[in-house]
Amino acid sequence: MKNPLLSDFNTPFDTVPFSEVENEHFQPAIETAIKEAKNEIDQITANPEAPTYENTLESLEFSGERLSRITSLFFNLNAAETNEEIQGIAQAVSPMLSEFSNDVRLDEELFKRIEAVHANKNKLGLNPEQSMLLDKNYKAFVRNGAKLNAEDKKKLREIDKELSTLSLKFGEHVLAETNAFEMILTEESDLVGLPEGVREAAKLLAREKGAEGWAFSLDYPSYIPFVTYSQRRDLREKMTRAFGARANQDNEYNNREILLRIANLRHQRAQLLGYDSHADFVLEERMAEKPEKVEAFLQDLLIKAKPAALKDFKKLQDLAQKDRISELQKWDSSFYSEKLKQELFDLDDEKLKPYFQLENVLQGAFEVASRLYGVHFKPVDNIQTYHQEVRTYEVRDEHDRFIAVFYADFFPRKGKRNGAWMTSFKSQWKKQGVDSRPHIAIVCNFTRPTESRPSLLTFNEVTTLFHEFGHALHGMLADTTYPNLSGTSVYWDFVELPSQIMENWCYEEEALSLFAKHYKTGEQIPMDLVRKIKDSSNFLEGMATLRQLSFGMLDMAYHGHDPSKIKDVKEFEKKVFSETQLYPDVPESCMSTAFSHIFQGGYSSGYYSYKWAEVLDADAFEAFKENGIFDKETGEKFKSFVLSRGGTEKPMELYVKFRGREPDANALLRRAGLLVEKIN
């Protein structure tokens, strides 16, 4: 059987030939690619010549290229278009990949060569990018056990192997629980308060499920509108309880023991490597550097945000009391927040949605990128995709040079996990005079089109699209030599800057006028609505900040200390949330058991980075505001020093090159309305 994954791709821009790839191809291809990569490592270690930067570091950097491409493809499918067969393959290959990674990082001969080059670093005349690659590799080997004795290396391998399967299982359980729930309503009276578009989407979902009436699921485009607009408090409660209980029920998908095992294994791993905690290990390679600094950062924001959050909550309570609700519950949160927003600003998401047709918003993001960074997006139909709904684009610069392939996947499906993310099918690098360009994707779960209307986005979905597109620009505009320093391969608390800064354009009249047009009439969004969007940008900001801080604090509680004493996940979580809790606790709800960011994704000890990067993005956007939000010179500086440089220099050095100084921490508080500065 010919395996297309083991041949060169005869496709436009070397893109994946999805139509030729079957599930059965993945495991044998990964096994073969691991053998190839091992042979490439063996060639480095068997080289009789003295170790040099070129014959050791560069050779290592460009080894395993086929393996990298196959695994990127496979795990992207496991997130966006999975099924039981793919999940089974993931469970089989993950330990192999973990073992191979350890084979490399624990290879004594390879480390000796890297160590020898590193010892002579100052005599080699390396440029900043080469110096960074050398430091990054040397640290990666040391941080992954290169200096451990044989017995401890064996322990490390066992830990990593188990962690690789547990994190997959955690995510599978969350997806299974999300898919398992459905609420079918058959009476029109059950739909009171729901906008027509929400009803129509629910009708369509019911039909897909072979049911009569209206169906609602725990996928965000179904769940969020229901708990926001439904006047049936009992049904909002049913949905909220189901959402909060995911992977915390007494069934085969319970994640309580799994997450504790993950946390404990991470702690054991960190201690084996000489660190006090997993957070100490992780943060050594972050801008924040130490857990104490993160905890101080979160506490400082908590002190400043909590008074505003309590005021916000009091406003919601007062509004709910008009409906004779004496105690506000979690299932009242979105409903009364929306009601209060309409009362204060006369701003209703349903009034906004007709101006945010998905196609127009996407074109708006393209236009912002074009004006700032000189890139242009051309839809193409000659690039294969993994699902018929995925859109493809050829990206070129102002000189018509090819920059990237861009994939966009917008709607929820059974095999797709919730949320939104950017990913890469192929990184950017330069080798032997060739600039190999990246293949970048954004994956979202937006409101589907119905029979009578196109996909119309909520304003939150608009900002989500711009956010993920910011990540995509970071990947597409990469201009580095080495793949492991390219695009989003940066410190984790810096990676959110390019994404979060993009959200700012969604609030600016000059940007909104480019794409916010009524889907039926083409009429531009009225300026009074733009003003209301701007005025409401800090709406309930205190509560929103408190919510984000609670997630960051929970992450640090699991990973900044010894988790072996945690016996009851729910009780532990309640204790951590006590400082930030506003609503009464729901006994069966548990954030931890579905906290995929930290137990499946890469955010362990890093969830704080969303707020950290908000400081950077608020300060950076002030530069655009000072010079004009479409100022080419400011855009070019941001592109040159942030978007294109990847991880070739330390983040703060790159930021200072862009801004001329370190970020002003008060920029975030100013934007959030949590700081009123005195004027002398």
N, C-alpha and C positions, 0 to 999 in steps of 0.2 A: 504493500500500500504506500503510495507516494504521500508524503506528509508536506503540505504546503508551507508549514511553519519552519521547515528545515531547508527551504530553497529561497533564493532571492525573490523578492516580490516584483513581478512584472506589472506594475501598476503606476498610475500617475503619482509622482512625488514619493514613490516607494511606500505608499499607504497600504494598510492591511487589506488583503483580499478576502473580506469577510464571507463572501459567497462560497469560497473554497474550503473554509475552515469548519471542521466538525468537532464536536466535543471530544470525540475519541482521539483526536490528534494531539490534545494538550499534554497529557501525561507522558507519552513517549517522546514528544518534542522537548519537554522540560528535562527529562532524564538524559537525552542526548546532548542538549545544550549545557547541562551541568558537567558532563564528561568533557566537552569541548573547552569549557571555561577552566576546568581543572588542568587540562593539558597546557593551556596558555600560562597558567600560574607555574606549572612545572618547568616550562621553558625559561621563565624568569629566574627561578631558583637554581636551575641547572647551568645558567650562563657562567662560563669560566672567567669572564672578564670581571674586573672590580666593579662594585655597584656604582652606578651614576644616576643622576636625575632621569636621564632619557631611558636607560635600559631597565630601570626599576620602577620609578614613579609613573612615568608616562606609559610604559608597557602595562602596568597594573591598571591604570585609569581606563585604557581602551580594551581591556580584556573583558570577556563575558558579554560582548555586545548583543549577540543573538539571544542569550538567556534573558538579558534585560528587556528586550523587546517582547519576547514571548510572555514573560511574567507580567509585564505592564498590560498587555492585551488581556491576558487571562483574568487578572484580578480586577481590571476595569469591568469586564463582563460579569464577574461575580458580584459586583456592586450594582450594576445598571440593568442587567438582563440575565439574572441567575435562574437556576432551577435545581431540582434535587440532584441531578447528575453532575452539574457544575460544582455544587456544594460538596458532593462526595469527592470529586477530584481535588478540590481545594484542601480537604482534610488529608488527602493522601500526599499531595505534593508539598504542603507547607512544612512538614518536618524535614523533608529532603532539602528544601531551600534553606531552612534554618541550619541544618547540618553542614551544607556547603558553605554558607556564610561563616560558620565557625571554623571550618577547615581552612578557610583563607585567613581569617583574623588570628587563628591560633597556630599558623604555620611558622615554626621557629626560624627556618632558613629565610623565608620571605621577610620576616620582621627584622632579622639581622641586617639584611640589605637596606631596608628602609631606615633602620637606626643608624647605619653607617653614613648614609646620605645626609640624614638629619644632623648628625654630629658635625658635618662639614658645611652646614647650611650657609654660614656667613662668608665662605670662600667661593661660593658657586656663582655669584653674580645673577641670582634669580630675580625675575620681575615680580611685582606684587602677587599676580595670579599664581605663578609657579610656587612662590613662597607659601601662599595660602594652601595650595594643594598638598605640599609637603607637610606642613603643620597639621592639616586636617587628617591626613592619612596616618601620620605618626600617632596623633592623639587617639584616632579611631582604634588603632591596634592596641594601644595601652589601655584604653577605656573598655576594650572588649576582651581583655584577659591575656594579652601577649606575654605579660611578665608573670603570670600565675605559674605555680608548679603543676605537674602532670595531674595530680589528684583534683586540684581545684579547676583545672581546665575541663576535666571530665564532668564535674558538677555543673559548670557553666553550660556545657553542651546540653545536659539533661534539662536544665531550667529553660533554656531557649527553645528547645524542642517542644516542651509542654506549653510554654507561653504561646507559641505560634498556632497551636491547635485550639487553645482555650479562647483566644481573642476571636477566632473565626466562629467558634460555637456561640459565643456571646452575641455576635451580630446576627447569626442565623436565628437565634431564639427571639430576638427583638422583631425581626422581619416576620417570623412565623406568627407571633402574637398580634402584630399589626394586621396581618392578612386574615387572621382567624375571626376577627370581630366584624360583624355587620349589623346594622339596625335598619330593618325594613319597616317603613310606615305606610299604612294603607288608607288612612283617613286624611282628607284635606285639612281638617281642623288641627291635625298634628303639625302642620307646616306653618302655623301662624307666626308671622314676623320674618319668615325667610324670603329674600328677594327672588324675583322670577328666575334670574339666571342660576341661582343655587338650586331652585326646584327643578329646573330643566336638566341640570347636570345630574341631580339625584335620580331623576326619571331614567336618564340614559344609563346610569350605573345599575339601576334595578334591572333594566332590560338585559344588560350584559350578564347579569347574574341569573337570568331566567326567572325573575320575580315580578310580581305585579306591584305597583305603587312606586315608592321612592326609597332609594337605598343610600345609606350614609356609612362611611368607613372611617378608620383612624388615619388615613392618608391626609396630609395637611390641607389640600384643596377641598376636601370634604369636611374634615373635622373643624377647621378654623372658622369657616363661615357659619357652620351650625351653632357652635357655642357663642359666636358673636351676635347672631341675629335672632335665633329662636326664642320666642316668648314662652315656650314650654320649659319652665325651670326644671321639671322632673326629667325631661329628656336631655337637657344640658347636663344635668347631674349624671345621668346614665353614661353619656359619652365621655365626660371628664373622668369619672371613676374608671372606665375601661382603659382610657389613655394612660392614666397614672399607674394602673396596675400591670402594665405590660412587663412580662418576664418576672413578675413578683407573685404569681399565683402558684398554688400547689399542683403543678402539673409538670410534664416533661420539659417545658420551656423555662423553668425557673432559673434565674441567673444569680441568685444570692450566693450560693457556694462557689460558683464560677468566678464572680468578681472578687470575692475574698481570696480565692486561690491565686488569681492574677496579681492582686495587690501584694500578697505575701511573697510570691515568687520574685516579683520586681524588687522587693525589699531585700530578699536573700541575695539576689544577683548584685545589687548595689554594695551590700556589705562584703560580699566575696571580692569585689573589686576595690575595696578600701574606702567606700563612701558611707556616710552616716545613714543616708536614706536614698530612695529612688529619686526624689526631688533634688537632692544634692548632686547626684550623678547627672541628671538631665540638665539642670540649670548651669552647670559648669560651661556648657556650650550654648548659652543664651545671653541676651543682653542683660537680663536681670541678675545672673551669676549665682545667687544664693537664695535658698528658701526664705531666709529672714527678710531679705529685700522684697520678695514677692508678698509675703505676709504683711509687711509694713505698708507696702503700696496698696494692698486691698483694704487694710484697716483705715488708712488715711482717706481713701475714697468713701469707705463706709461712714466715717464720722461726718463727712461733708454731704453725703447723699441721704442719710437716714432721716434727718429732719424734713427734707423735701418729700421723701417717700411717705412719711407719716401724714403730711398735709395732703398729698395726693390720695392716700387711702381714705382719709376723712371725707374728702369730696365724694368718693364713690359710695361710702357708707351713707352719707346724707341723702344722696340720690336714691339709693336702694330703699331707705326708710320711707320715702314717698310711696313706694310700692308695698309698704308694710312688711319689709324684710328686715328683721331686727339684727340678724347676724349675716354678714357677707361671707359667702363661701367661694371656693375656687371656681366652681361652675358659674359664678356670677361675674367673674373678673372681666372677661372679654366683652360680655353683654353690656355691663354698666360702663366700661371704659368707652365703648362705642357710643353709648347713649350720652355720656358726658361730653365726648368730643363733638357730637352733633349739637348739643346744647350750648357749648362754649364757642364753637367756631362755625356752627351750621355747616359742618363738613362730614359728609357721609361717603364711605368708600364706594357705595353703590352709585353715588352721583359722579364719582371720579372714574370708575371703571370704564365707562364708554370712551373716555379719552386715552385709555391705555391699552390699545390693541397690541397684542404681543409683537406682531410683525413691525409695528411702528416704533415700539420701545426698543426692539433690537436694532432697528435702523438708527434710532437716536443714539444708542451706545456706539454704534459704528461711526456715526458722524462726530461725536465728541472725540473719539480716538483719532479720527482723520484730522480734525482741526488742531489737536494738541500734538500728535505724534506723526502725522503724515502717512498713516496707513489706510489702506482701502480694502474693503471686503466684497468679493464677487461670488455670488452663489453659483455652485457648479453641481452637475449631476453625474459626473464621471468618476466620482470617488465613492467606493462601496462603504456601507454602514452595517452596524449590527442589528438595526431595527429600522423599519420603513419610515418611522417618524423622525429619525435623526437627520438634521440638515447639515450640509457641508459647504464650506467656503474656502476660496483661495484668497490668501492675504498677500498684498503687495505694498511696497512703499511708494513714495512720490516719484521715484525714478523707474517705476514699474519692475523693480526687482522682487523676486519671490521671497516672501518672509516666512509664511507658515501655512499649514492646513488647519482649519478651525471646524470642529464638530459642535453642534448644539442639539441637546436632547432635553425636551422641555416638559413632557407630561408623565404623570404617574402610571405605573403598570404593576402587575402582580410581582414580577421578578426584579423590581427596582426598590432599593431602600429609600426611606423617607429623607427629606432634606434637600440640600443643594450643595454641589461641590465642583471644583475644577480638577481636571486630571490631565495626564499626558500619555499618549500612545508612543511618543518618541521624543527624546530630548534633543537639544541643539548642541553641536560641538564643531570644532574645526580640526581637520586632520589632513596632512599632506596637501595643504593649499585649498582644500574643499571645505566650504561652510555648510554643514549638514543641518538643514532647517527643521524645526520642531512640528509635531502634530499634537494639537491641544484641543481639549474638549471641556465644555461645561455641561453639567447634568443637573436638572432641576425637576421640581414636581409642581407645575403650575396648573391653573384652572384650564381644563380642556375646552375646545370649541364644542358647541352643541349644534343641533340642526338649524337653529335660527340665528345664531350669533357666533362670531369668531372668538378666539381665546382673549378674554378681557381680564387684565391683571388688576389686583388690588395694589394700592400704593406700596404696601410692604413687599409684594412680589416684584414691583418695579425696582425697588432698592436692592432686592436680592439678585435680580438679573445684573444690575450694574456692579454689584459686589463681586459676583463670580466672574464677570467679564474683566474686572480689574485684575483678578488672579490670572486670567487667561492672557491678558496683555503682558504680564510679568513673564509668562512662559514664551509667548510668541515673539517678543522683542528682545529675547536673550541674545547676547553677542559676546560669548566667552569661548575659550579654547576647550575647556574640559566639561564633559557631561555632568559630573558630580558637583560642579560649581555653577551650573547653568540654571537660568530661570528661577523657579521657586526654591532652589536648593540653598536656602539662606537660614539664618537663625530663626527659630520658630516664632519668636516674639517680634520679628521684623516682617514675617511673611504676610501678615494681614494689612500692612500699610498700603500696598498697591490696590488691594480690594476695597478697603474701607474708605480710602480717599475718593474712589469713584462714586460712592453713594452721595457725596456732597452735590454733584451736578444735578441730582434729581430734585433738589430744592431751589434751584436757581431759575429765574424767569427766562433768562437768555438761553438756557439749555432746554427747558421744558417746551419752549416755543418751537423747537426743532422737531419734536415727535409727539407731543400731547395733542392729538387731533381726534375729534369725534369719529367713531368708526363708521357711522352712517352718513353724516353730512360733510365730514372733512373739516368742520369748524375747529379753529384753534381753541385750546382750553381757555376759558374766560380768565382774565387777569385777577378777578376777585377770588377765584378758586386757587390760583397760584399763590395769592397773598395768604389765603387760609392755610394752604399747605405749609408755607413758610412760618406762619404764626403758630401752627400746631406742631412744628418740628420738635419742640421741647415738651410736648404734652405728656404728662405722667413720667417725665424723665427720671425723677427720683425713684419711682417704683421700678422702672426699667433697669436703672443702674444697680439697684439693690438685688434684682433678680440675677443679673450677670455676675455680681460679686458673690452671690450665694453659690453659684456653680463653680467659680474659681476657688472659693474657700473649701468646698466639698472635695474638689480635686486635690488640693494641698493637704487636706486632712487625711486622705487615703495614702498619699505618696510622700508627704513630708515627715512622717513619723513611722514608728514600728506598728504595722497593722495587725500583728498577731494577737493583740488583746481584743480586737473587734469580734464580738460573738454574734451580735444581732445587728444586721445591716440597717434595718429600719430605725432602731433606737439610736444607732450611731449617727445616722443622717439627721434625725430630729435634733440631736444635740448640736450638731454643726450648724443647722439652719436656725437655731434659736435666736441668734443675733439679727437675722434678716427676715424672719417669718412675719408675715402680715395676716395671712388667712389661717383659719383653724386647720389643724392637720386632718388629712383623710387617711384613716388607718390602713386601708389596702393599697394606697398609693406609695410608690417608691421611685424617686428620681434615679437612684443609683443603678437599679437593675436594667434601665434602658439608656444609661449614660454612655452611648456609643462613642462619643468623642474621645473619652479617656480610656475606655475598656476595649474598644475595637479599633478606633482611629489612632492618630499620632499625637493626641493632645494631653497625654498623661503628664502631670506637672506643668502643663502649658496652657490650661484654659484661661488663666489670667491674661494671656497674650492678646485676647480681644480688647480688653480695656487698656492694656499697655499700648497697643497699636493705635487705639483711639487718640491717645495723647499725641502720637506722631502724626496721625492723619489730620487732626484738628489744627495742629501747628503748621503742617505742610500746606493745608488748604488756605490758610491765612496768606501764604505767599501768592497763591493764585488770586485771591480776593484783592490783594494789594495791587497786583499788576493787571488784573482782568482775567476772568475765568477761562478765556480761550487765548491767553497770551502765549504766542508761539515760543518765545524765549524761555519762559518759565517751564512750558511743556517740554522743551528740548533738554533743559537742565534735569528735569525729573526723569525723563527717558534715559539720559546719559549716565546719571549717577545712581539711579534706583532701579528702573525697569530693565535696563540692558546688562547691568553688571553682576546680577546674581549674587553668588557668595564669594566673589573674588577678593573682597576686602571686608573688614569688620563693618557691621551695619552702621554704627555711630559715625565711623569715618566717612562712609558714603552719604549719610544724612547731612553731615556738616558740609560736605562738598556741595550738596544741593542747596541747603538753606543758609549756609554761611555761619551757622552757629548750632549749638545743641538745641533740642526742642524745649519750648516753654511749657511746663506742665500745666500751667493755668489756662492754656488754650482750650483744653477739653472742658474745663469747668465753665469757661466763658461761653462756649458753644452750647453747653447743656443747661445754661441758665442757673448753674449752681454756685456761681461766683459773681458778685457785684463789686467791681474794683472801684476804689475811691479815686476821685479826680481832685487833685490839689488846685 
